[in-house]
Amino acid sequence: DKFIVKLPVGVQGIGVMLAESRASLASILDTFWGLGELVLVQEYIESAHTDKRAFVVGNEVIACMQRSAREGDFRSNTHLDGDRTGAELSDEEERLAVRASQALNLDISGVDIAETDAGPVVLEVNQSPGFEALERVTGVDCAGVIMDYVVSF
């Protein structure tokens, strides 16, 4: 069994660790809990070396990119020099991204989705997602869409 351990306030892939066994997970948890730190633990998903970042504004996905981890890393974060390309979401993935954002009551979010044998799963929902790389690979003016959304109230 493998697990992902995340600090709840990590950004850009910092604070994300891979525990390659239950013994290493126990060691990581002992260390952080001994320091009084909270951590999140999630199941490791093999296909997570590649994921899709859906950028949700309001109740709509406005742009999406596929992110792939660089060689030797399991994290696909843009700031870690992984590959990124514009991507399309399936209808199911789009509904999942919007529902995940709504579940957390977010008007703007970045929802990371990975494909598994059981279908798409949400890896993470970011409440303050960066969009510079997303704009670059998709050509979507995310900042403009956000501004239009904000002033519509």
SENU-315429 format. One record per residue: residue in one letter; x, y, z of N, C-alpha, C in turn. Coordinates in pm, whole numbers, plus 50000, padded with zeros to 5 digits. Example, Ala and Ser with C-alpha at 12.3 -4.5 7.8 and 13.67 -1.06 7.14 Angstrom:
// residues 2
a513194943150780512304955050780513204967050780/s512854977550708513674989450714512905000350787/
This chain:
// residues 153
d500844988150000500005000050000500885012450000/k500475022249919501135035249916500125045949955/f500645056950013499795067650060500425081150027/i499585091050007500045104849993499765111750126/v500755118950176500615126550300500825141250264/k499855149650306499905163750270499745172350394/l500525182950398500275193350498499075201350448/p498155205050533496945211950485497195225750428/v498365231650451498645244950399499755245050294/g500085233750238501125233150137500695239750007/v501665244849933501405250849803502445246049704/q502045245349578502955242349467503685229049487/g503025219349550503625206249570504505205149692/i504765216449760505575216149881504715210849995/g505245201750072504495195850182503695183550141/v504005177950024503345165849976504385154749973/m504085143750043505045132750056504415119650013/l505235110549967504795097149931505285087350037/a504345080350100504685069650193504525056550116/e505625049450095505595037650009505195024750080/s504885025850210504425014150286503685019150410/r502995010050476502325013750601503345017650707/a504505011150705505565014350803506075028650780/s506305032350654506785046050629505685056150660/l504415052650636503305061550672503305063750823/a503455053050900503465054251047504595063351093/s505765062051031506915070251067506665085151036/i506105087750919505795101650881504765107550976/l503715099851005502675104751096503225107151235/d504045097851286504655099751418505455112651424/t506205115351317507025127451312506155140051317/f505185140851227504345152851222503475154451345/w502875143551391502045144451510502875148051633/g504125142951637505025146451746505355161351748/l505305167651632505545182051620504255190051634/g503145183051657501865189751671501245194251540/e501695188451429501195192251297500055183151254/l499075189051189498005181351127498435177550987/v498035165750942498325161450805497085154850747/l497025154850617495985147950543496605135450481/v495885124550484496365112050424495355107750319/q495855104350202494965099250099495595087250031/e494755079149976495205067449901496035071949782/y497125064849756497945067749638497255061849516/i497095069849413496465065349290497535065149182/e497795053349130498885051549034498775061148915/s497575063248864497405071948747497585086648781/a497825089748908497925103648949499215110348901/h500095103048834501275109548775500815119148665/t499605116948616498975125848520497585129048574/d497265141848578495925145648620495455157448536/k494215161248558493665172948491493325183148598/r493685195748571493305206848657492145214048589/a490985213248652489805220448603489695233448681/f489575244448610489455257448674487985261148673/v487405262048794485975264348809485735278648856/v484865285648786484425299048827482895298548830/g482345301648947480895300248964480545285548956/n479665282148867479265268248849479675263048713/e480825268048664481255264548529482765262048525/v483165251648455484575249348427484925258248308/i485855267548329486195276948221487425272748143/a488265264148202489465259648133489975247048202/c490745239448127491305227048183492655224248118/m493575219248199494855214748143495205201248202/q495935193648124496465180948172497875183548222/r498175177848339499495179648399500115165948419/s501375164948383502115152448401503345155048485/a503605146048578504775147448665506055146048583/r507075153148626508365151348559508925137648597/e509845133048518510455119948539510985118548681/g510605107748749511105104948883510295111148995/d509235118748963508425125149067506995119949055/f506255120349163504855116049160503905127949160/r504425139949182503605152049188503545158749051/s502345162549011502175168548878502025183648883/n502335189748995502165204149010502925211848903/t502305222148852502895230448747504225236348791/h504325240548916505545247048964506715237448979/l506465224548959507545214648969508035210248832/d507755218448731508255216348594507715203848526/g506505199748562505875188848488505385193948355/d504995184748267504435188548137502985192848154/r502555202648074501165207148079500695210247937/t499465206247912498845208947783497375211947808/g496765219347716495325221547724494615208147714/a493485206747779492775194047780491275196447784/e490545186347748489085186447757488675177147870/l487575180247934486995171548035485825163947976/s485645151748022484425144647987483275151348063/d482055148448023480895154048094480925149948240/e481305137448266481365132548404482425140048485/e483605142348424484655149748492484235164148520/e483555170248424483115184048443482095184948557/r481135175848560480155175748670480855173548804/l481835164648806482585161648928483335174048977/a483965181348887484715193348924483795203948983/v482665206248919481725216448967481135212149102/r480755199549115480205194749243481225195749356/a482495192849327483535193849430483705208249476/s483685217549382483805231749416482595236349497/q481395232149455480175235749527480165229949667/a480655217549682480655210949813481445218849915/l482455226149868483285234249956482855248949955/n481745251749887481195265249882482195275349826/l482885271449718483885279949656483355285949527/d483585298749506483225305149381484305303249275/i485535301949320486675299949230487505288649288/s487855278849204488665267849254489415261049140/g490445253949179491155245049089490905230949139/v490305222649057489965209049098490835199449019/d491615191449092492505181749030491805168249023/i491725162748902491005150348877491935140348810/a491885127948859492655117148797491705106248751/e492075099748644491295088548592491775075648658/t490835067748706491165054748767490345043948696/d490605031548730489825020548674488345021848710/a488065028248823486675030048868486055042948815/g486795050448735486305063148683487095074748740/p486695087048709487435098748758487235100948908/v488305105548973488255108749116488895122349139/v488405129449240488985142249279490185139549368/l491325144949330492525143849412492595155149514/e492165167049470492335178849554491485190149498/v491045198949587490355211149547491135222749607/n491605231549522492405242949564491535255449568/q491505262049684490665273849698491335286549646/s492625286049620493325297549567494275292949456/p493685288349345494515282349240495235292749154/g496445289649118497145297949020496595294848882/f496705304348790496165301848657497065306848545/e498275311148577499175316248473499475305548368/a499875293648413500185282948319498935278548244/l497805278448312496535274548250496195284148137/e496355297148161496095307048056497045304847938/r498305301947969499315300247865498995288247774/v498575276947833498375264947751496985264047690/t496015271647743494655270847689494245283147611/g494915294447634494515306847569493295313347633/v492785307547743491625313147811492075324447903/d491385335747898491675347147985490985344948120/c491595336648205491015333148335490785345648420/a491755354648422491615366848501490405374848455/g490205375848326489055383048272487735376448311/v487695363248305486475355948342486175358148491/i487235357748574487055360148717486505374248741/m487075384148675486615397948690485155399348648/d484795393348535483405393948490482485387448592/y482915376448648482105369348748481915378048873/v483005384148920482955392149043482045404349025/v482175411348912481375423348894479915420248858/s479595407648832478205404148800477315404148924/f477915405549042477115405349165476615419149195/
